[in-house]
Amino acid sequence: MEYVSIGLMAIGGIVILVGTIMFLIAAFSESILWGLGSIFVPFVALVFLCMHWDVAKRPFLIKLAGLAVVAVGVVLMMMMTHSTKISP
């Protein structure tokens, strides 16, 4: 069961990485400043997401889906760890 949870977390991490790359491509395609700001300046990515929702919606939702998969993996790992603890 632990391999399933580790696998879910790894797959979710890969999905988040893909969504992040798609988001940066969308930001750089709008302007080089949006792209660089999204990488180096805090909260610029959030501003870009709000101002360019039509372009940034799909990468954002992909990142959220990846986060949900990671969360399921973490919950499974916690449930498994909690059920295998030895009580004194």
GUSELO-804052 format. One record per atom (N, C-alpha, C): atom name; x, z, y. Coordinates in steps of 0.05 Angstrom, whole numbers. Layout:
BEGIN
<rec atom="CA" px="X" pz="Z" py="Y"/>
...
END
This chain:
BEGIN
<rec atom="N" px="16" pz="0" py="-24"/>
<rec atom="CA" px="0" pz="0" py="0"/>
<rec atom="C" px="17" pz="0" py="25"/>
<rec atom="N" px="41" pz="13" py="23"/>
<rec atom="CA" px="58" pz="13" py="47"/>
<rec atom="C" px="68" pz="-15" py="54"/>
<rec atom="N" px="72" pz="-31" py="34"/>
<rec atom="CA" px="80" pz="-59" py="39"/>
<rec atom="C" px="59" pz="-75" py="54"/>
<rec atom="N" px="34" pz="-69" py="48"/>
<rec atom="CA" px="12" pz="-82" py="62"/>
<rec atom="C" px="12" pz="-74" py="92"/>
<rec atom="N" px="15" pz="-48" py="97"/>
<rec atom="CA" px="15" pz="-39" py="125"/>
<rec atom="C" px="40" pz="-50" py="140"/>
<rec atom="N" px="63" pz="-50" py="127"/>
<rec atom="CA" px="87" pz="-61" py="140"/>
<rec atom="C" px="83" pz="-91" py="145"/>
<rec atom="N" px="72" pz="-105" py="126"/>
<rec atom="CA" px="66" pz="-133" py="129"/>
<rec atom="C" px="47" pz="-139" py="152"/>
<rec atom="N" px="26" pz="-122" py="154"/>
<rec atom="CA" px="7" pz="-126" py="176"/>
<rec atom="C" px="20" pz="-121" py="203"/>
<rec atom="N" px="37" pz="-101" py="204"/>
<rec atom="CA" px="51" pz="-96" py="229"/>
<rec atom="C" px="70" pz="-119" py="236"/>
<rec atom="N" px="84" pz="-129" py="216"/>
<rec atom="CA" px="102" pz="-152" py="221"/>
<rec atom="C" px="87" pz="-177" py="230"/>
<rec atom="N" px="65" pz="-183" py="216"/>
<rec atom="CA" px="49" pz="-206" py="223"/>
<rec atom="C" px="37" pz="-203" py="251"/>
<rec atom="N" px="28" pz="-179" py="257"/>
<rec atom="CA" px="17" pz="-174" py="284"/>
<rec atom="C" px="39" pz="-177" py="306"/>
<rec atom="N" px="63" pz="-168" py="300"/>
<rec atom="CA" px="85" pz="-171" py="318"/>
<rec atom="C" px="92" pz="-200" py="323"/>
<rec atom="N" px="91" pz="-216" py="303"/>
<rec atom="CA" px="96" pz="-244" py="305"/>
<rec atom="C" px="74" pz="-258" py="322"/>
<rec atom="N" px="49" pz="-250" py="317"/>
<rec atom="CA" px="27" pz="-261" py="333"/>
<rec atom="C" px="30" pz="-253" py="362"/>
<rec atom="N" px="38" pz="-228" py="368"/>
<rec atom="CA" px="42" pz="-220" py="395"/>
<rec atom="C" px="65" pz="-236" py="408"/>
<rec atom="N" px="86" pz="-241" py="393"/>
<rec atom="CA" px="108" pz="-257" py="404"/>
<rec atom="C" px="99" pz="-285" py="410"/>
<rec atom="N" px="84" pz="-297" py="393"/>
<rec atom="CA" px="73" pz="-324" py="398"/>
<rec atom="C" px="56" pz="-324" py="423"/>
<rec atom="N" px="38" pz="-304" py="426"/>
<rec atom="CA" px="21" pz="-303" py="449"/>
<rec atom="C" px="37" pz="-299" py="475"/>
<rec atom="N" px="58" pz="-283" py="473"/>
<rec atom="CA" px="75" pz="-278" py="496"/>
<rec atom="C" px="89" pz="-304" py="505"/>
<rec atom="N" px="99" pz="-319" py="485"/>
<rec atom="CA" px="113" pz="-344" py="492"/>
<rec atom="C" px="92" pz="-364" py="504"/>
<rec atom="N" px="68" pz="-365" py="493"/>
<rec atom="CA" px="48" pz="-382" py="504"/>
<rec atom="C" px="41" pz="-374" py="533"/>
<rec atom="N" px="40" pz="-348" py="538"/>
<rec atom="CA" px="34" pz="-338" py="565"/>
<rec atom="C" px="56" pz="-346" py="584"/>
<rec atom="N" px="81" pz="-343" py="576"/>
<rec atom="CA" px="103" pz="-351" py="593"/>
<rec atom="C" px="104" pz="-381" py="598"/>
<rec atom="N" px="97" pz="-396" py="578"/>
<rec atom="CA" px="95" pz="-425" py="583"/>
<rec atom="C" px="73" pz="-432" py="603"/>
<rec atom="N" px="51" pz="-418" py="602"/>
<rec atom="CA" px="29" pz="-422" py="621"/>
<rec atom="C" px="38" pz="-413" py="649"/>
<rec atom="N" px="53" pz="-391" py="651"/>
<rec atom="CA" px="62" pz="-382" py="677"/>
<rec atom="C" px="83" pz="-401" py="689"/>
<rec atom="N" px="101" pz="-410" py="673"/>
<rec atom="CA" px="122" pz="-429" py="682"/>
<rec atom="C" px="110" pz="-456" py="689"/>
<rec atom="N" px="88" pz="-464" py="676"/>
<rec atom="CA" px="76" pz="-489" py="682"/>
<rec atom="C" px="61" pz="-489" py="709"/>
<rec atom="N" px="52" pz="-465" py="717"/>
<rec atom="CA" px="40" pz="-462" py="744"/>
<rec atom="C" px="62" pz="-463" py="765"/>
<rec atom="N" px="83" pz="-448" py="762"/>
<rec atom="CA" px="104" pz="-447" py="781"/>
<rec atom="C" px="128" pz="-432" py="768"/>
<rec atom="N" px="152" pz="-440" py="777"/>
<rec atom="CA" px="175" pz="-426" py="766"/>
<rec atom="C" px="176" pz="-397" py="776"/>
<rec atom="N" px="165" pz="-392" py="799"/>
<rec atom="CA" px="164" pz="-364" py="809"/>
<rec atom="C" px="145" pz="-347" py="793"/>
<rec atom="N" px="122" pz="-358" py="784"/>
<rec atom="CA" px="104" pz="-343" py="767"/>
<rec atom="C" px="117" pz="-336" py="741"/>
<rec atom="N" px="132" pz="-355" py="730"/>
<rec atom="CA" px="146" pz="-350" py="704"/>
<rec atom="C" px="167" pz="-329" py="707"/>
<rec atom="N" px="184" pz="-332" py="727"/>
<rec atom="CA" px="205" pz="-312" py="730"/>
<rec atom="C" px="194" pz="-285" py="738"/>
<rec atom="N" px="173" pz="-285" py="754"/>
<rec atom="CA" px="160" pz="-259" py="761"/>
<rec atom="C" px="148" pz="-246" py="737"/>
<rec atom="N" px="136" pz="-262" py="720"/>
<rec atom="CA" px="124" pz="-250" py="695"/>
<rec atom="C" px="145" pz="-237" py="677"/>
<rec atom="N" px="169" pz="-247" py="678"/>
<rec atom="CA" px="190" pz="-236" py="662"/>
<rec atom="C" px="203" pz="-212" py="675"/>
<rec atom="N" px="209" pz="-213" py="701"/>
<rec atom="CA" px="226" pz="-193" py="713"/>
<rec atom="C" px="212" pz="-173" py="731"/>
<rec atom="N" px="189" pz="-179" py="742"/>
<rec atom="CA" px="175" pz="-161" py="761"/>
<rec atom="C" px="151" pz="-148" py="747"/>
<rec atom="N" px="150" pz="-122" py="749"/>
<rec atom="CA" px="127" pz="-108" py="736"/>
<rec atom="C" px="100" pz="-116" py="749"/>
<rec atom="N" px="80" pz="-119" py="733"/>
<rec atom="CA" px="53" pz="-125" py="740"/>
<rec atom="C" px="47" pz="-153" py="750"/>
<rec atom="N" px="68" pz="-170" py="752"/>
<rec atom="CA" px="63" pz="-198" py="760"/>
<rec atom="C" px="48" pz="-212" py="739"/>
<rec atom="N" px="53" pz="-206" py="714"/>
<rec atom="CA" px="39" pz="-219" py="692"/>
<rec atom="C" px="9" pz="-212" py="693"/>
<rec atom="N" px="3" pz="-187" py="700"/>
<rec atom="CA" px="-25" pz="-179" py="703"/>
<rec atom="C" px="-39" pz="-194" py="726"/>
<rec atom="N" px="-24" pz="-197" py="748"/>
<rec atom="CA" px="-35" pz="-212" py="771"/>
<rec atom="C" px="-39" pz="-241" py="763"/>
<rec atom="N" px="-20" pz="-252" py="749"/>
<rec atom="CA" px="-23" pz="-280" py="740"/>
<rec atom="C" px="-47" pz="-283" py="722"/>
<rec atom="N" px="-51" pz="-263" py="704"/>
<rec atom="CA" px="-74" pz="-264" py="686"/>
<rec atom="C" px="-100" pz="-264" py="701"/>
<rec atom="N" px="-102" pz="-247" py="722"/>
<rec atom="CA" px="-127" pz="-246" py="737"/>
<rec atom="C" px="-131" pz="-271" py="754"/>
<rec atom="N" px="-110" pz="-281" py="766"/>
<rec atom="CA" px="-113" pz="-304" py="784"/>
<rec atom="C" px="-116" pz="-330" py="769"/>
<rec atom="N" px="-105" pz="-332" py="745"/>
<rec atom="CA" px="-105" pz="-357" py="730"/>
<rec atom="C" px="-117" pz="-353" py="702"/>
<rec atom="N" px="-141" pz="-341" py="702"/>
<rec atom="CA" px="-154" pz="-333" py="677"/>
<rec atom="C" px="-159" pz="-358" py="659"/>
<rec atom="N" px="-166" pz="-380" py="671"/>
<rec atom="CA" px="-172" pz="-404" py="655"/>
<rec atom="C" px="-148" pz="-414" py="640"/>
<rec atom="N" px="-124" pz="-410" py="650"/>
<rec atom="CA" px="-100" pz="-419" py="637"/>
<rec atom="C" px="-89" pz="-397" py="618"/>
<rec atom="N" px="-91" pz="-372" py="627"/>
<rec atom="CA" px="-79" pz="-350" py="613"/>
<rec atom="C" px="-97" pz="-336" py="592"/>
<rec atom="N" px="-122" pz="-344" py="591"/>
<rec atom="CA" px="-141" pz="-330" py="573"/>
<rec atom="C" px="-133" pz="-332" py="544"/>
<rec atom="N" px="-127" pz="-356" py="535"/>
<rec atom="CA" px="-121" pz="-360" py="506"/>
<rec atom="C" px="-96" pz="-344" py="498"/>
<rec atom="N" px="-73" pz="-346" py="512"/>
<rec atom="CA" px="-50" pz="-330" py="504"/>
<rec atom="C" px="-56" pz="-300" py="505"/>
<rec atom="N" px="-71" pz="-291" py="524"/>
<rec atom="CA" px="-78" pz="-263" py="526"/>
<rec atom="C" px="-94" pz="-253" py="502"/>
<rec atom="N" px="-114" pz="-269" py="495"/>
<rec atom="CA" px="-131" pz="-262" py="472"/>
<rec atom="C" px="-115" pz="-263" py="446"/>
<rec atom="N" px="-96" pz="-281" py="444"/>
<rec atom="CA" px="-79" pz="-282" py="420"/>
<rec atom="C" px="-62" pz="-257" py="419"/>
<rec atom="N" px="-52" pz="-248" py="441"/>
<rec atom="CA" px="-36" pz="-223" py="442"/>
<rec atom="C" px="-54" pz="-199" py="434"/>
<rec atom="N" px="-78" pz="-199" py="443"/>
<rec atom="CA" px="-97" pz="-177" py="436"/>
<rec atom="C" px="-103" pz="-177" py="406"/>
<rec atom="N" px="-106" pz="-201" py="395"/>
<rec atom="CA" px="-111" pz="-203" py="366"/>
<rec atom="C" px="-86" pz="-192" py="350"/>
<rec atom="N" px="-63" pz="-199" py="359"/>
<rec atom="CA" px="-38" pz="-189" py="346"/>
<rec atom="C" px="-37" pz="-159" py="349"/>
<rec atom="N" px="-44" pz="-148" py="372"/>
<rec atom="CA" px="-44" pz="-119" py="376"/>
<rec atom="C" px="-64" pz="-105" py="357"/>
<rec atom="N" px="-87" pz="-118" py="352"/>
<rec atom="CA" px="-107" pz="-107" py="334"/>
<rec atom="C" px="-96" pz="-106" py="305"/>
<rec atom="N" px="-82" pz="-127" py="297"/>
<rec atom="CA" px="-70" pz="-128" py="270"/>
<rec atom="C" px="-49" pz="-106" py="267"/>
<rec atom="N" px="-32" pz="-103" py="288"/>
<rec atom="CA" px="-12" pz="-81" py="287"/>
<rec atom="C" px="-26" pz="-54" py="286"/>
<rec atom="N" px="-47" pz="-50" py="301"/>
<rec atom="CA" px="-62" pz="-25" py="300"/>
<rec atom="C" px="-73" pz="-19" py="272"/>
<rec atom="N" px="-84" pz="-39" py="259"/>
<rec atom="CA" px="-94" pz="-36" py="232"/>
<rec atom="C" px="-71" pz="-27" py="213"/>
<rec atom="N" px="-48" pz="-40" py="216"/>
<rec atom="CA" px="-25" pz="-33" py="200"/>
<rec atom="C" px="-16" pz="-4" py="205"/>
<rec atom="N" px="-16" pz="4" py="230"/>
<rec atom="CA" px="-8" pz="32" py="236"/>
<rec atom="C" px="-28" pz="52" py="225"/>
<rec atom="N" px="-54" pz="46" py="228"/>
<rec atom="CA" px="-74" pz="64" py="217"/>
<rec atom="C" px="-71" pz="66" py="186"/>
<rec atom="N" px="-67" pz="44" py="173"/>
<rec atom="CA" px="-63" pz="45" py="144"/>
<rec atom="C" px="-39" pz="61" py="136"/>
<rec atom="N" px="-17" pz="58" py="152"/>
<rec atom="CA" px="7" pz="74" py="146"/>
<rec atom="C" px="2" pz="103" py="151"/>
<rec atom="N" px="-12" pz="110" py="172"/>
<rec atom="CA" px="-18" pz="138" py="177"/>
<rec atom="C" px="-36" pz="150" py="156"/>
<rec atom="N" px="-56" pz="135" py="147"/>
<rec atom="CA" px="-74" pz="145" py="126"/>
<rec atom="C" px="-58" pz="149" py="100"/>
<rec atom="N" px="-40" pz="131" py="94"/>
<rec atom="CA" px="-25" pz="133" py="69"/>
<rec atom="C" px="-5" pz="157" py="71"/>
<rec atom="N" px="7" pz="160" py="94"/>
<rec atom="CA" px="26" pz="182" py="98"/>
<rec atom="C" px="11" pz="209" py="96"/>
<rec atom="N" px="-12" pz="210" py="109"/>
<rec atom="CA" px="-28" pz="235" py="109"/>
<rec atom="C" px="-37" pz="242" py="81"/>
<rec atom="N" px="-45" pz="222" py="65"/>
<rec atom="CA" px="-55" pz="228" py="38"/>
<rec atom="C" px="-33" pz="234" py="18"/>
<rec atom="N" px="-8" pz="228" py="24"/>
<rec atom="CA" px="13" pz="233" py="5"/>
<rec atom="C" px="30" pz="258" py="12"/>
<rec atom="N" px="22" pz="272" py="33"/>
<rec atom="CA" px="37" pz="297" py="40"/>
<rec atom="C" px="32" pz="318" py="19"/>
<rec atom="N" px="53" pz="333" py="13"/>
<rec atom="CA" px="51" pz="354" py="-7"/>
<rec atom="C" px="44" pz="380" py="8"/>
<rec atom="N" px="22" pz="393" py="0"/>
<rec atom="CA" px="16" pz="418" py="13"/>
<rec atom="C" px="28" pz="441" py="-2"/>
<rec atom="N" px="37" pz="461" py="13"/>
<rec atom="CA" px="50" pz="484" py="-1"/>
<rec atom="C" px="31" pz="501" py="-16"/>
END
